[in-house]
């Protein structure tokens, strides 16, 4: 994890990406990564200053827009080094577009579960909130697995989690992803990028690691090195990171995306069928009727204080409310 405590708090997986990006910027390079714009549209942008890297931090559970980005990178590479961060398929797409692996291009891919299409998120936000009122959207933070929408004054407009959000359930349970994600050829230990970044789930379960649970809660980065270029960059960033060498087997055990893609499911097939016929909003609402009924019932119970108090007296229900 990064030694910068504030960056670690602002990151979702330990902040290793920021430490690496800082080093590239210090060397006169440009860093490309995914950032939400003012319309809650995720797209890849260039960062030229450390002060702008906050926009690239944090998980984003939606597909990013790369329109024109590969052409821009090709031009930047003529004069400056570039660090590109994205999903494995995006990294491979960049290399295929360039037709080579330029010496001054370094790539980081993510341990990717799969991603929903951008219009899936947009359709969900339009049914739940006024998108124009949203100034910032986060998908995971120090509170754990929760998506939050903020207004321009930094006030939280809505918390969306597994107990109240069909979108968040669909992402976490893997049935809102793009259809190609279920047969992803990149969900393996053999990667295209120089480095792979993610969460080190399961660390310390077999081989002891000091304060594993507490450190993981704060954010603990998994870094897999695939090339000599990636190793050289990581070595150069070592002073900014707290690092420990662990085995690949430990890294893979709790990150199934390093072994196989997210499995297809009846809910995923139903989502894509409804998506093609009736659009994203309808598909989100009706692809998993059991989940929809559960969330609706939970909402009704929460709106009735006497009923909520009664349900909290029942052990099997208490944690589900």
C-alpha positions as CSV (number, residue, x, y, z in Angstrom):
1,X,0.0,0.0,0.0
2,X,1.0,3.6,-0.4
3,X,2.8,5.3,2.5
4,X,0.7,8.4,2.0
5,X,-2.1,7.8,4.5
6,X,-4.5,10.4,2.9
7,X,-4.1,8.8,-0.5
8,X,-4.7,5.3,1.0
9,X,-7.9,6.6,2.6
10,X,-9.0,8.1,-0.7
11,X,-8.3,4.8,-2.6
12,X,-10.2,1.6,-2.7
13,X,-7.4,-0.9,-3.0
14,X,-4.4,0.5,-1.1
15,X,-3.3,3.3,-3.3
16,X,-0.5,1.6,-5.2
17,X,-1.7,3.0,-8.5
18,X,-1.3,6.6,-7.3
19,X,2.3,5.8,-6.1
20,X,3.1,4.4,-9.5
21,X,1.4,7.3,-11.3
22,X,3.3,9.9,-9.2
23,X,6.6,8.4,-10.3
24,X,5.6,8.5,-14.0
25,X,4.5,12.2,-13.7
26,X,7.7,13.1,-11.9
27,X,9.6,11.8,-14.9
28,X,7.6,14.0,-17.3
29,X,5.1,11.4,-18.3
30,X,1.4,11.4,-18.8
31,X,-1.0,9.1,-17.0
32,X,-4.3,7.8,-18.5
33,X,-7.1,6.4,-16.5
34,X,-10.8,6.3,-16.0
35,X,-12.6,9.3,-14.4
36,X,-16.2,10.3,-14.0
37,X,-17.2,13.6,-15.7
38,X,-19.8,16.1,-14.6
39,X,-22.6,14.0,-16.3
40,X,-21.6,10.8,-14.5
41,X,-20.1,9.4,-17.7
42,X,-17.0,7.4,-17.2
43,X,-14.2,8.1,-19.7
44,X,-10.5,7.8,-19.9
45,X,-8.6,11.1,-19.5
46,X,-5.0,12.2,-19.3
47,X,-3.4,13.5,-16.1
48,X,-0.4,15.8,-16.3
49,X,-0.2,16.8,-12.6
50,X,-0.3,14.9,-9.4
51,X,-3.0,17.2,-8.1
52,X,-5.4,15.7,-10.7
53,X,-4.8,12.0,-9.9
54,X,-7.6,12.0,-7.4
55,X,-10.0,11.8,-10.4
56,X,-8.5,8.4,-11.3
57,X,-8.6,6.9,-7.8
58,X,-11.3,4.6,-6.6
59,X,-13.3,1.7,-8.2
60,X,-15.8,2.5,-11.0
61,X,-18.3,-0.3,-11.7
62,X,-19.2,0.6,-15.3
63,X,-17.5,0.5,-18.7
64,X,-15.4,3.5,-19.6
65,X,-15.5,5.5,-22.8
66,X,-12.2,5.4,-24.9
67,X,-13.4,7.4,-27.8
68,X,-10.3,9.0,-29.4
69,X,-8.1,8.1,-26.5
70,X,-5.9,5.6,-28.4
71,X,-5.2,8.1,-31.1
72,X,-4.3,10.7,-28.5
73,X,-1.9,8.3,-26.8
74,X,-0.2,7.5,-30.1
75,X,0.6,11.1,-30.5
76,X,1.7,11.7,-26.9
77,X,4.1,8.7,-27.1
78,X,6.1,10.5,-29.8
79,X,7.4,12.9,-27.1
80,X,6.6,11.6,-23.6
81,X,6.3,8.4,-21.6
82,X,2.8,7.2,-20.9
83,X,1.2,5.1,-18.1
84,X,-2.1,3.6,-19.2
85,X,-4.5,2.0,-16.7
86,X,-7.6,0.1,-17.7
87,X,-9.3,-3.3,-17.9
88,X,-7.3,-6.1,-19.6
89,X,-9.3,-5.9,-22.8
90,X,-8.7,-2.1,-23.0
91,X,-4.9,-2.7,-22.5
92,X,-4.9,-5.3,-25.3
93,X,-6.9,-3.0,-27.5
94,X,-4.4,-0.3,-27.0
95,X,-1.5,-2.5,-28.0
96,X,-3.4,-3.8,-31.0
97,X,-4.2,-0.2,-32.1
98,X,-0.5,0.8,-31.8
99,X,0.7,-2.4,-33.5
100,X,3.6,-2.7,-31.1
101,X,4.6,-2.3,-27.4
102,X,6.4,1.0,-27.3
103,X,9.3,1.2,-24.9
104,X,7.9,4.4,-23.3
105,X,4.4,2.9,-22.7
106,X,3.8,1.1,-19.5
107,X,0.4,-0.5,-18.8
108,X,-1.5,-1.5,-15.7
109,X,-4.6,-3.7,-16.0
110,X,-7.1,-4.4,-13.3
111,X,-8.4,-7.6,-11.7
112,X,-11.7,-7.1,-13.5
113,X,-14.9,-8.9,-12.6
114,X,-16.7,-7.6,-15.6
115,X,-18.4,-4.2,-16.3
116,X,-21.9,-3.1,-17.2
117,X,-22.5,-0.9,-20.2
118,X,-22.5,2.9,-19.6
119,X,-26.2,3.2,-20.5
120,X,-27.1,0.6,-17.9
121,X,-25.8,2.9,-15.1
122,X,-27.3,5.9,-16.8
123,X,-30.7,4.3,-17.0
124,X,-30.5,3.2,-13.3
125,X,-29.6,6.7,-12.1
126,X,-32.4,8.2,-14.1
127,X,-35.0,6.0,-12.4
128,X,-33.6,6.5,-8.9
129,X,-32.4,10.1,-8.9
130,X,-32.2,13.3,-10.8
131,X,-28.9,12.8,-12.7
132,X,-28.5,16.6,-13.1
133,X,-28.3,17.0,-9.3
134,X,-25.4,14.5,-9.0
135,X,-22.0,16.2,-8.9
136,X,-20.0,13.1,-7.8
137,X,-20.6,9.4,-7.8
138,X,-18.5,6.9,-5.9
139,X,-18.8,3.1,-6.0
140,X,-16.9,2.0,-2.9
141,X,-15.2,3.8,-0.1
142,X,-14.2,3.5,3.6
143,X,-17.8,2.5,4.4
144,X,-17.4,-0.6,2.3
145,X,-19.6,-1.9,-0.4
146,X,-21.8,1.1,-1.2
147,X,-22.4,3.5,-4.1
148,X,-23.0,7.1,-3.1
149,X,-24.3,10.1,-5.0
150,X,-23.3,13.6,-3.9
151,X,-24.5,17.0,-4.8
152,X,-22.3,20.1,-5.5
153,X,-22.1,20.9,-1.8
154,X,-20.7,17.4,-1.0
155,X,-24.0,16.3,0.6
156,X,-24.9,12.7,0.1
157,X,-28.1,12.4,-2.0
158,X,-28.4,8.7,-1.8
159,X,-26.6,5.6,-0.5
160,X,-27.1,2.6,-2.8
161,X,-25.9,-0.8,-1.5
162,X,-26.8,-4.5,-1.5
163,X,-29.8,-3.8,0.7
164,X,-31.5,-1.2,-1.5
165,X,-30.0,-1.1,-5.0
166,X,-30.8,-3.3,-8.0
167,X,-27.8,-2.0,-9.8
168,X,-25.4,-2.7,-7.0
169,X,-26.8,-6.2,-6.6
170,X,-26.5,-6.8,-10.3
171,X,-22.9,-5.7,-10.3
172,X,-21.8,-7.6,-7.2
173,X,-23.7,-10.8,-8.2
174,X,-22.4,-10.5,-11.8
175,X,-25.6,-10.4,-13.9
176,X,-25.5,-6.9,-15.3
177,X,-22.1,-7.2,-17.1
178,X,-21.5,-6.8,-20.9
179,X,-22.2,-10.1,-22.6
180,X,-18.6,-10.6,-23.6
181,X,-17.4,-10.5,-20.0
182,X,-18.8,-14.0,-19.3
183,X,-16.4,-15.5,-21.9
184,X,-13.5,-13.1,-21.2
185,X,-10.2,-14.5,-22.5
186,X,-8.2,-12.2,-20.2
187,X,-9.5,-13.7,-16.9
188,X,-6.3,-15.6,-16.3
189,X,-2.9,-15.2,-14.6
190,X,-1.4,-14.7,-18.0
191,X,-1.9,-11.0,-18.7
192,X,-1.2,-8.6,-21.5
193,X,-0.2,-5.6,-19.3
194,X,3.1,-4.9,-17.6
195,X,1.4,-4.9,-14.1
196,X,-1.9,-6.1,-12.7
197,X,-3.5,-4.2,-9.8
198,X,-6.4,-5.2,-7.5
199,X,-7.3,-6.1,-3.9
200,X,-5.3,-8.8,-2.2
201,X,-8.4,-10.7,-1.0
202,X,-7.6,-13.6,1.3
203,X,-4.1,-12.5,2.3
204,X,-2.9,-14.1,5.6
205,X,-5.4,-16.9,5.5
206,X,-2.7,-19.5,4.8
207,X,0.6,-17.7,5.3
208,X,0.5,-15.3,8.2
209,X,0.4,-11.6,7.4
210,X,0.5,-8.9,10.2
211,X,-2.9,-7.4,11.0
212,X,-4.2,-8.8,7.7
213,X,-7.9,-8.1,8.3
214,X,-7.3,-4.5,9.5
215,X,-4.9,-3.7,6.7
216,X,-7.2,-5.1,4.1
217,X,-10.1,-3.0,5.4
218,X,-7.8,0.1,5.0
219,X,-6.9,-1.0,1.5
220,X,-4.3,-3.5,0.5
221,X,-3.0,-3.6,-3.1
222,X,-2.3,-6.7,-5.0
223,X,0.4,-6.1,-7.6
224,X,1.3,-8.8,-10.1
225,X,4.4,-8.2,-12.3
226,X,4.4,-9.6,-15.8
227,X,7.3,-7.9,-17.6
228,X,10.8,-6.6,-16.9
229,X,9.5,-3.1,-17.6
230,X,6.8,-3.6,-15.0
231,X,9.4,-4.8,-12.4
232,X,11.7,-1.9,-13.1
233,X,8.8,0.6,-12.6
234,X,7.8,-1.1,-9.3
235,X,11.4,-1.1,-8.1
236,X,11.6,2.6,-8.8
237,X,8.3,3.2,-6.8
238,X,9.4,1.1,-3.8
239,X,10.2,4.0,-1.5
240,X,6.6,5.2,-1.7
241,X,5.1,1.8,-1.0
242,X,4.9,-0.7,1.9
243,X,5.6,-4.0,0.1
244,X,5.8,-7.7,0.9
245,X,6.5,-10.5,-1.5
246,X,3.8,-13.2,-1.5
247,X,3.1,-16.2,-3.7
248,X,1.0,-16.1,-6.9
249,X,-1.0,-19.0,-5.6
250,X,-2.1,-16.8,-2.6
251,X,-3.1,-14.0,-4.9
252,X,-5.1,-16.2,-7.2
253,X,-7.0,-18.1,-4.5
254,X,-9.5,-15.4,-3.6
255,X,-9.4,-13.6,-7.0
256,X,-11.4,-15.9,-9.2
257,X,-11.0,-13.5,-12.1
258,X,-7.3,-14.6,-12.3
259,X,-8.6,-18.1,-13.0
260,X,-11.8,-17.8,-15.0
261,X,-14.4,-15.2,-16.0
262,X,-17.5,-14.5,-14.0
263,X,-19.9,-17.4,-14.8
264,X,-23.0,-16.7,-16.9
265,X,-26.3,-17.1,-15.1
266,X,-30.1,-17.2,-15.7
267,X,-30.3,-13.6,-14.4
268,X,-27.6,-12.5,-16.8
269,X,-29.3,-14.1,-19.8
270,X,-32.6,-12.7,-18.8
271,X,-31.0,-9.2,-18.4
272,X,-29.6,-9.3,-21.9
273,X,-32.8,-10.6,-23.4
274,X,-34.8,-7.8,-21.8
275,X,-32.1,-5.2,-22.5
276,X,-32.4,-5.9,-26.2
277,X,-36.2,-5.8,-26.2
278,X,-37.1,-3.2,-23.7
279,X,-34.0,-1.2,-22.7
280,X,-31.7,-1.1,-19.7
281,X,-34.0,0.4,-17.1
282,X,-36.7,-2.3,-17.6
283,X,-34.0,-5.0,-17.8
284,X,-32.5,-4.0,-14.5
285,X,-35.9,-3.9,-12.8
286,X,-37.1,-7.3,-14.1
287,X,-34.2,-9.6,-14.8
288,X,-34.1,-10.8,-11.2
289,X,-37.7,-10.8,-9.8
290,X,-36.8,-12.5,-6.5
291,X,-34.2,-9.8,-5.8
292,X,-36.6,-7.1,-6.8
293,X,-39.3,-8.4,-4.4
294,X,-36.8,-8.7,-1.6
295,X,-35.6,-5.1,-2.0
296,X,-39.2,-3.9,-2.2
297,X,-40.1,-5.7,0.9
298,X,-37.1,-4.4,2.8
299,X,-38.0,-0.9,1.7
300,X,-41.6,-1.3,3.0
301,X,-40.3,-2.6,6.3
302,X,-37.9,0.3,6.7
303,X,-40.7,2.8,6.1
304,X,-42.8,1.4,9.0
305,X,-41.0,1.9,12.4
306,X,-43.1,-0.5,14.4
307,X,-42.7,-3.2,11.8
308,X,-38.9,-2.5,11.6
309,X,-38.6,-2.7,15.4
310,X,-40.4,-6.0,15.4
311,X,-38.3,-7.5,12.6
312,X,-35.1,-6.5,14.3
313,X,-36.1,-8.7,17.2
314,X,-35.9,-11.7,14.9
315,X,-32.3,-12.9,14.7
316,X,-32.6,-14.2,11.1
317,X,-34.0,-10.9,9.9
318,X,-31.9,-8.4,11.9
319,X,-28.8,-8.4,9.7
320,X,-30.9,-8.4,6.5
321,X,-32.6,-5.0,7.1
